[in-house]
Amino acid sequence: SRKTRHLKWDVEYMFWSPDCKENVVMGINGQFPGPTIRAKAGDTISVLLTNKLHTEGVVIHWHGIRQVGTPWADGTASISQCAINPGETFDYRFIVDKPGTYFYHGHFGMQRSAGLYGSLIVDVADGETEPFHYDAEFNMLLSDWWHQSVHHQEVGLSSKPFRWIGEPQTLLINGRGQFNCSLAAHFSNTTSTNQCNLRGNEQCAPQILRVLPNKTYRLRIASTTALASLNLAVGGHKMVVVEADGNYVQPFQVEDIDIYSGESYSVLIRTNQEASKNYWISIGVRGRRPQTPQALTLLNYAPTSASKIPFSPPPITPTWNDYDHSKSFSNKILALMGSPKPPRNHDRRIILLNTQNLIDGFTKWSINNISLHLPSTPYLGSIKYSLKTAFDNKSPPENFASDYDVMKPPVNPNTTTGNGVYMLPLNTTVDVILQNANALEVNVSEIHPWHLHGHDFWVLGYGEGKFTKEDEKKFNLKNPPLRNTAVIFPFGWTALRFVTDNPGVWAFHCHIEPHLHMGMGVVFAEGVQHVNGIPNQALACGLTGNRFMKTTQN
Ligand SMILES: O=C1O[C@H]([C@@H](O)CO)C(O)=C1O
């Protein structure tokens, strides 16, 4: 019984107190985070999205949904569609074909950082079952929050001298965090932290996970952070990881999980601990020197009162730069037996060097020495209709200079902007090697979670230093996990493989919002001549606007 789920959404700015301090957030239908979409695999989602912002366009990306046959609904401004103007409505209509834990978010400017996000949960189709058992589930959408407005942040990032956004003030769980107090001040040895005095009905009050003893719970955890890499632990409870980015994985047990921006996991916990106690769920920052307190909430065993403080302090986040811990977690993620396997060989290999650079003194990120600057006409229309002046037709480089030292800052940090695309013919197997490098400062290389639109890819492996031809011998072709986001570790590389079976124009970028703003992404155009039925409204701007707005359907 496949059905179409019709939703009507208004996007607007509103006052909200995500971390007990009032601010302006982007909300949907008066809610922050936006409404959770719940559907069954095979359903069609139709979101009639009205832009109620007074002076800005908006688009929404359905993160992890491949948009097979509907590339114009991917919600990427300048890539798959024109931004929706104030007062206008766009119908996002697409099929959710695979069960899993997903989310949606703004993909124009830094609107995701401004709070434009929500959860998208796809259950198995009627008559199907998940390959694991659980009694009930909870949904946890993780994000990070700054007090400075996103406009202020964008101007700082685009200024000379560069002004970095710094670390977040607060981590949020389902849009809720505490800035000026702690739920666990009792356990703190500093007196500067106040114990929170919340009634529970505040916008910043934590959502408590109420559980029954001796049951199995599925925690659906997704991260839409603007910057922070996170680690999550449940005091006194082990977790069994069963899903990653909407794909089943070989179950494995851990004490804590790392989750990077753009990723999602399902973990199972068994409520087999003493039922007269409560337990902390704690989330802390990884990969960057933290200046943000842990996010906390409670696992509350019925019938114990939720106001009973746990017996033990919150689980401690592993040291921020303990990358061995992170790598060990990443290497445990393997596809569940029976999952689709990658082709044995690749047709094309694209190596992408990630560097921090300067353009006329402005700080940028570049891929093979080009910092992405999106054109005003969306690629989907300009490629489909061969509007050659819409963007740079020269293909971007597929590799970088062989003498480049990834362990040192760039010898010549100067670079240029560009908007060229990688043209990918249909039905080819593409390998992408993401190569990390030293940033502008000596001995600094950062984590970058890379997200691909329109596809899942197989993660064939991670390695240290510069990728060499020898490294491909170590690729996992047996049970590599399918994902839509994969991290590159400092001074390392990550190898991905995917098959070009989905006509459209797909962004592939660092999911750290300020890094994308600074140019850290590329664009793949895949069999665009096979795309038919682009709604007029998706192209009503730039050169396609001039050309096509008079006809009814392209
Ligand atoms: O893009 C970034 O800029 C800063 C720093 O490199 C310069 O201030 C930082 O930590 C980033 O991730």
The ligand as an SDF file (V2000), in Angstrom:
LIG
                    3D

 12 12  0  0  0  0  0  0  0  0999 V2000
   38.2370   26.7590    7.9760 O   0  0  0  0  0  0  0  0  0  0  0  0
   38.7390   26.9430    9.0670 C   0  0  0  0  0  0  0  0  0  0  0  0
   39.3590   28.0850    9.4490 O   0  0  0  0  0  0  0  0  0  0  0  0
   39.8040   27.9120   10.8090 C   0  0  0  0  0  0  0  0  0  0  0  0
   41.2820   28.0840   10.8930 C   0  0  0  0  0  0  0  0  0  0  0  0
   41.9110   27.2000   10.0090 O   0  0  0  0  0  0  0  0  0  0  0  0
   41.7120   29.4830   10.5190 C   0  0  0  0  0  0  0  0  0  0  0  0
   41.1550   30.3970   11.3980 O   0  0  0  0  0  0  0  0  0  0  0  0
   39.3970   26.5640   11.1540 C   0  0  0  0  0  0  0  0  0  0  0  0
   39.6300   25.9930   12.3010 O   0  0  0  0  0  0  0  0  0  0  0  0
   38.7600   26.0090   10.1160 C   0  0  0  0  0  0  0  0  0  0  0  0
   38.2360   24.7960   10.0950 O   0  0  0  0  0  0  0  0  0  0  0  0
  1  2  2  0
  2  3  1  0
  2 11  1  0
  3  4  1  0
  4  5  1  0
  4  9  1  0
  5  6  1  0
  5  7  1  0
  7  8  1  0
  9 10  1  0
  9 11  2  0
 11 12  1  0
M  END
$$$$
